[in-house]
Structure formats: C-alpha cells, structure tokens
Amino acid sequence: MCFRNKSPNRSNKLSQNLSASDLLVSVTVNVAYFAQARELAGTKEDEFVLNAPADMNHLFSEIMNAHPKLQGIRDVLSSLVNGRAVWENVALNDGDRVTLFPPVGGG
C-alpha cells in the first residue's frame, strides 16, 4: 500500500514517522513443503497472503486450514524462514520464504 499526500503545499508529519513496513496491510509469504509434509499438503508450495503484522503462528494457522492433513505432524515440523531455522514465533515480512519439513532420520 502506498500513501501519497495529494496536497503538495501541506506537510504530512504522519508519513514522515512511518516506515514502509508500517504501511503494509498484508504480507505475502511463500511456503515450500518437503518429504511427508509435501505428501500431506498435496503440493510442493503455496503462497499465503496474511494480514499485517504477520507471524509464524498466524501462518501455521492458515496452513493448517488449507491443509488439514498436516495437523498430524504439526508439532514435529521444522521451519526455515529465508533459509534460517526458527524455533519460536517470529515476525514475517512481505516476500519471506518459509520451508517446512518433518524430522529427518537416517543412518
């Protein structure tokens, strides 16, 4: 969302105090699923548009609504935001890429 002052002679103190993220009304997040998460979601990726401010809890709620079969593994899913592991609720920014995958085992 873009805010423009249509009156060139009038100073807009409000817009001077806001950052670009303060003006966002929605956040678009890309989500990629791997392994069992991909099988249960039935897709390899999704795009979610969330109300700003957005966070991982909000995203997980939307993911579970879109893909109820994932609820069985929600508690064991690992998450990356832009390639970095996250273990708690973090804020999401417009354009973030979230990757979800179940525990990896092997030997």
N, C-alpha and C positions, 0 to 999 in steps of 0.2 A: 504494500500500500504506500502510496506516495502522497505527501501533504504539500500543497503549494499555496502560498499566500497570493491571492488574486489582486490584492491592492498593493502596488509597488511602493506607495508612499507610507505604508503602515508597517512598522516593525513587528515581527512576530516573535515575542520572547519565548512562547511555548515551544516552537520548533527549534529554537536555539538550545534548549535544555534537554531535548530528546535525542537519543541515538537512533540509528536506523533500526535496531532490534526492538526498540520501544514502539515503533510504528507498525510492526508486523501484527497482523490479526490471525495469521495462520502460518504453520510451519510444515513444509513438505519433507518427509523422511522416506528414504528408500530402504527397504528391508530385504535382505538375502537370506535364504534358508538353505541349510546343508544337511546331508545324511537323512536321518529319521525325521528331522524337522521338515525337510523338503517333501518327503513322502506323505507326512500327515497334513501338511498345508496344501498339497496338491499343486504346488507351483514353486519355481525357484526364486522368484522375487515379487515384491509388491511395492506399491507406493501409497503412503498414507498422508493425508492432509489433516493435521491436528490444529486445534485452536491454540494460539499462543497465550501465555508461555506453555511450552510442552516439555514433558519429561518422560523418562523410561516407563514409569508406572502408567502414565496415560497411554503411551504407545502399546505396552503389553495388554492393556485392557482392550484396545482397538484390534490388536492382532488376535486375541482370544475370541472376540466377537466375530471376526471374519473367518477364523479357522478353529472352530470348537474342538476339533480332534487334537489340537496342540495342548489342550488343558491337561492331559495326562502326563505330559513331560515338562510342563512349565517350570516346575521347581528345580529341574536339573539342567535347564538350558543355559548355555554360556552365551554371553553377549559381548560383541565388539562394537564400539562406536568409532567410525573412521579409523578402523584398524587397531584401536586400543581397547584392551579388556576393561570392562566395567563390572563392578561387583555391588553397586548400590544404585539408588535412584539418582540419575544425573539429568541436567537440563539438556534439551535437544535444540539444535539450531537448524534453520532452514537449509536444506541441502545435505544434511547429515546422512551417512550410510551406516545402517545397523546390520550386523551379521549375527544370525542365531544358529547355534549348533548344539547337539546333545553331547554328553560326555564322550570323550574319545578314549577308546580302550585298545589294547593290543599287547603284543608281547613277543 
